[in-house]
Amino acid sequence: MKMLNLKSLRKYPAWQNAVDVILERFQSEGFGMVVTHDELDALLELKKPVHGNYEQYKKYHLQRLNSTSNIKRTLLEEYQLCFENVKEEGYMIVPPAEQVKTVHEKRLKTIRKALNQAMKNLFYVQEELLSLEENRQRNDSLAKLAWVQAGLRKKKIPGASELVKKISDGKK
């Protein structure tokens, strides 16, 4: 495994420098390369508190989370590279085919869970305490969420191909 070059000219904030180093390494290693948690901390110039208090640990995690989010967003939006967490290893540049699978399986699962929770929150309401307008609004929301849920269950959603085309055209 090739070690990351930390001696090059650095950019600030540190996550911008991390993006450059990751891209440089990606050029030689390609898809599937893993940046370990320790390497990422070094790139971000973060030191994990060993015997720190709760506030120090919280600050470290918030800085790391924010920086990692910026790295993931930049790699995805500017370079079309998906940078995903690999449990107990670090982060990996995901091959495109696996990226599609990841989005389909993981992200849709998250969306379904959120939709189910929203439906429960709207369904189990003490209706007798709602005004007529509030109850109408609740029913409209339930209907919209049910439509979205039904769309996620089907293979094709009416109008989805037009939406994807519109998004693709806007991206160019």
VOSEDREN-726405 format. One record per residue (C-alpha): x, y, z; chain; residue number from 1; residue in one letter. Coordinates in pm, 1 decimal. Example, Ala and Ser with C-alpha at 12.3 -4.5 7.8 and 13.67 -1.06 7.14 Angstrom:
<<1230.0, -450.0, 780.0>, "A", 1, "a"> <<1367.0, -106.0, 714.0>, "A", 2, "s"> 
//
This chain:
<<0.0, 0.0, 0.0>, "A", 1, "m"> <<139.9, 339.4, -95.5>, "A", 2, "k"> <<174.2, 585.5, 192.8>, "A", 3, "m"> <<19.4, 927.6, 157.8>, "A", 4, "l"> <<251.4, 1218.0, 76.2>, "A", 5, "n"> <<209.3, 1468.5, 358.7>, "A", 6, "l"> <<508.1, 1687.7, 265.4>, "A", 7, "k"> <<350.6, 1856.2, -34.3>, "A", 8, "s"> <<222.2, 2212.8, -20.4>, "A", 9, "l"> <<-79.9, 2220.5, 209.4>, "A", 10, "r"> <<-412.9, 2392.0, 156.9>, "A", 11, "k"> <<-638.4, 2515.7, 431.7>, "A", 12, "y"> <<-882.8, 2414.8, 552.9>, "A", 13, "p"> <<-705.5, 2079.6, 584.0>, "A", 14, "a"> <<-986.3, 1884.3, 416.0>, "A", 15, "w"> <<-904.4, 2060.9, 86.1>, "A", 16, "q"> <<-548.6, 1935.5, 111.6>, "A", 17, "n"> <<-682.8, 1588.1, 192.7>, "A", 18, "a"> <<-887.9, 1592.0, -128.8>, "A", 19, "v"> <<-575.8, 1671.5, -333.3>, "A", 20, "d"> <<-371.3, 1396.0, -167.3>, "A", 21, "v"> <<-652.9, 1141.7, -207.9>, "A", 22, "i"> <<-689.1, 1232.3, -577.3>, "A", 23, "l"> <<-313.6, 1202.0, -630.1>, "A", 24, "e"> <<-313.9, 858.6, -469.4>, "A", 25, "r"> <<-625.5, 758.5, -665.9>, "A", 26, "f"> <<-436.9, 826.4, -989.9>, "A", 27, "q"> <<-192.6, 547.2, -906.0>, "A", 28, "s"> <<-413.7, 304.1, -709.8>, "A", 29, "e"> <<-753.7, 349.5, -872.5>, "A", 30, "g"> <<-1091.5, 234.3, -747.6>, "A", 31, "f"> <<-1096.8, 33.4, -428.0>, "A", 32, "g"> <<-815.6, 228.7, -264.2>, "A", 33, "m"> <<-864.5, 268.2, 110.5>, "A", 34, "v"> <<-762.2, 566.2, 320.1>, "A", 35, "v"> <<-728.1, 438.8, 676.1>, "A", 36, "t"> <<-869.9, 630.2, 970.7>, "A", 37, "h"> <<-515.8, 709.9, 1089.4>, "A", 38, "d"> <<-416.2, 838.6, 743.9>, "A", 39, "e"> <<-729.6, 1052.4, 730.1>, "A", 40, "l"> <<-657.0, 1198.5, 1074.7>, "A", 41, "d"> <<-302.5, 1280.5, 961.8>, "A", 42, "a"> <<-432.0, 1449.6, 645.1>, "A", 43, "l"> <<-683.7, 1648.7, 847.2>, "A", 44, "l"> <<-419.2, 1733.4, 1107.6>, "A", 45, "e"> <<-640.9, 1589.7, 1380.3>, "A", 46, "l"> <<-513.9, 1422.2, 1692.0>, "A", 47, "k"> <<-754.3, 1182.9, 1858.9>, "A", 48, "k"> <<-765.3, 1261.4, 2231.3>, "A", 49, "p"> <<-628.8, 963.6, 2424.1>, "A", 50, "v"> <<-701.8, 1072.6, 2779.3>, "A", 51, "h"> <<-914.0, 1376.6, 2706.3>, "A", 52, "g"> <<-1242.0, 1477.3, 2855.2>, "A", 53, "n"> <<-1581.2, 1452.1, 2687.3>, "A", 54, "y"> <<-1560.2, 1802.0, 2536.3>, "A", 55, "e"> <<-1223.0, 1730.5, 2371.8>, "A", 56, "q"> <<-1349.8, 1403.1, 2229.3>, "A", 57, "y"> <<-1669.4, 1568.1, 2106.1>, "A", 58, "k"> <<-1470.0, 1847.7, 1939.0>, "A", 59, "k"> <<-1244.9, 1592.6, 1765.5>, "A", 60, "y"> <<-1542.5, 1394.6, 1633.6>, "A", 61, "h"> <<-1728.2, 1704.8, 1512.8>, "A", 62, "l"> <<-1419.4, 1833.6, 1330.3>, "A", 63, "q"> <<-1361.7, 1492.1, 1173.3>, "A", 64, "r"> <<-1726.9, 1452.8, 1074.6>, "A", 65, "l"> <<-1739.4, 1799.6, 918.8>, "A", 66, "n"> <<-1412.4, 1751.6, 730.1>, "A", 67, "s"> <<-1506.6, 1403.6, 609.8>, "A", 68, "t"> <<-1844.0, 1533.9, 487.9>, "A", 69, "s"> <<-1665.4, 1806.3, 290.2>, "A", 70, "n"> <<-1424.2, 1552.1, 140.0>, "A", 71, "i"> <<-1707.9, 1316.6, 43.9>, "A", 72, "k"> <<-1913.2, 1599.9, -110.0>, "A", 73, "r"> <<-1618.6, 1741.5, -307.8>, "A", 74, "t"> <<-1505.3, 1403.3, -439.6>, "A", 75, "l"> <<-1859.7, 1314.2, -543.4>, "A", 76, "l"> <<-1972.8, 1644.4, -694.8>, "A", 77, "e"> <<-1649.9, 1759.9, -858.3>, "A", 78, "e"> <<-1479.9, 1429.8, -947.4>, "A", 79, "y"> <<-1769.6, 1177.8, -952.4>, "A", 80, "q"> <<-1588.9, 962.2, -694.7>, "A", 81, "l"> <<-1783.4, 801.4, -411.5>, "A", 82, "c"> <<-1586.8, 800.9, -82.2>, "A", 83, "f"> <<-1762.0, 557.2, 153.4>, "A", 84, "e"> <<-1689.2, 438.6, 504.7>, "A", 85, "n"> <<-1553.5, 85.4, 534.3>, "A", 86, "v"> <<-1624.2, -36.8, 885.6>, "A", 87, "k"> <<-1312.7, -44.3, 1107.4>, "A", 88, "e"> <<-1080.0, 27.5, 812.0>, "A", 89, "e"> <<-1129.6, 379.3, 683.5>, "A", 90, "g"> <<-1277.9, 518.2, 363.3>, "A", 91, "y"> <<-1271.2, 366.4, 16.7>, "A", 92, "m"> <<-1309.8, 508.9, -332.6>, "A", 93, "i"> <<-1600.6, 292.3, -443.6>, "A", 94, "v"> <<-1603.2, 150.5, -798.9>, "A", 95, "p"> <<-1896.6, 291.2, -1002.6>, "A", 96, "p"> <<-2088.6, -38.6, -1022.9>, "A", 97, "a"> <<-2064.2, -82.3, -647.0>, "A", 98, "e"> <<-2160.1, 283.5, -600.4>, "A", 99, "q"> <<-2486.3, 222.5, -784.6>, "A", 100, "v"> <<-2552.1, -86.6, -571.8>, "A", 101, "k"> <<-2468.6, 106.4, -252.0>, "A", 102, "t"> <<-2704.5, 388.3, -338.0>, "A", 103, "v"> <<-2980.1, 151.2, -432.6>, "A", 104, "h"> <<-2951.9, -71.9, -125.4>, "A", 105, "e"> <<-2834.3, 154.4, 156.4>, "A", 106, "k"> <<-2981.9, 490.3, 67.1>, "A", 107, "r"> <<-3321.6, 360.4, -37.7>, "A", 108, "l"> <<-3337.6, 161.1, 284.6>, "A", 109, "k"> <<-3275.4, 483.1, 478.7>, "A", 110, "t"> <<-3543.6, 663.5, 278.5>, "A", 111, "i"> <<-3795.3, 384.3, 336.9>, "A", 112, "r"> <<-3731.2, 391.0, 712.1>, "A", 113, "k"> <<-3779.0, 767.8, 723.8>, "A", 114, "a"> <<-4101.2, 742.9, 520.5>, "A", 115, "l"> <<-4235.6, 468.3, 748.2>, "A", 116, "n"> <<-4160.2, 677.4, 1056.4>, "A", 117, "q"> <<-4327.9, 982.7, 902.7>, "A", 118, "a"> <<-4634.8, 774.7, 816.0>, "A", 119, "m"> <<-4655.6, 643.5, 1174.2>, "A", 120, "k"> <<-4621.7, 993.5, 1317.3>, "A", 121, "n"> <<-4902.5, 1119.4, 1095.6>, "A", 122, "l"> <<-5125.5, 813.5, 1134.4>, "A", 123, "f"> <<-5117.8, 785.7, 1513.6>, "A", 124, "y"> <<-5254.5, 1129.5, 1597.8>, "A", 125, "v"> <<-5535.3, 1213.6, 1835.2>, "A", 126, "q"> <<-5770.4, 1320.5, 1557.3>, "A", 127, "e"> <<-6033.7, 1452.8, 1794.9>, "A", 128, "e"> <<-5791.0, 1727.1, 1900.8>, "A", 129, "l"> <<-5732.5, 1846.3, 1543.1>, "A", 130, "l"> <<-5935.9, 2116.2, 1375.0>, "A", 131, "s"> <<-6102.1, 2037.2, 1043.5>, "A", 132, "l"> <<-5822.7, 2218.8, 856.0>, "A", 133, "e"> <<-5547.4, 2041.2, 1053.0>, "A", 134, "e"> <<-5709.7, 1704.1, 985.9>, "A", 135, "n"> <<-5734.8, 1785.9, 612.4>, "A", 136, "r"> <<-5365.8, 1880.3, 613.4>, "A", 137, "q"> <<-5280.2, 1553.1, 792.0>, "A", 138, "r"> <<-5476.5, 1349.6, 538.4>, "A", 139, "n"> <<-5309.3, 1530.8, 246.8>, "A", 140, "d"> <<-4968.2, 1456.9, 396.3>, "A", 141, "s"> <<-5057.2, 1090.0, 446.6>, "A", 142, "l"> <<-5171.6, 1064.2, 85.1>, "A", 143, "a"> <<-4851.4, 1223.7, -47.1>, "A", 144, "k"> <<-4629.9, 997.6, 162.7>, "A", 145, "l"> <<-4829.7, 693.1, 54.9>, "A", 146, "a"> <<-4776.1, 792.9, -308.9>, "A", 147, "w"> <<-4400.0, 819.4, -253.6>, "A", 148, "v"> <<-4394.8, 482.6, -74.5>, "A", 149, "q"> <<-4584.6, 319.9, -359.3>, "A", 150, "a"> <<-4337.9, 469.3, -605.8>, "A", 151, "g"> <<-4044.6, 320.4, -419.2>, "A", 152, "l"> <<-4201.7, -25.1, -433.6>, "A", 153, "r"> <<-4256.7, -15.0, -809.7>, "A", 154, "k"> <<-3989.5, -70.7, -1070.0>, "A", 155, "k"> <<-4096.2, 238.3, -1264.7>, "A", 156, "k"> <<-4238.2, 561.4, -1133.1>, "A", 157, "i"> <<-4449.0, 760.6, -1381.8>, "A", 158, "p"> <<-4257.8, 1076.2, -1473.1>, "A", 159, "g"> <<-3931.2, 954.4, -1318.3>, "A", 160, "a"> <<-3747.3, 925.8, -1650.6>, "A", 161, "s"> <<-3836.8, 1288.3, -1733.4>, "A", 162, "e"> <<-3711.8, 1396.8, -1390.5>, "A", 163, "l"> <<-3383.0, 1208.4, -1434.1>, "A", 164, "v"> <<-3337.9, 1366.4, -1779.0>, "A", 165, "k"> <<-3408.2, 1711.6, -1635.2>, "A", 166, "k"> <<-3151.0, 1655.3, -1358.1>, "A", 167, "i"> <<-2894.1, 1524.0, -1608.3>, "A", 168, "s"> <<-2948.1, 1823.3, -1839.5>, "A", 169, "d"> <<-2903.1, 2062.4, -1548.1>, "A", 170, "g"> <<-2577.1, 1890.4, -1449.4>, "A", 171, "k"> <<-2411.5, 1959.5, -1786.0>, "A", 172, "k"> 
//
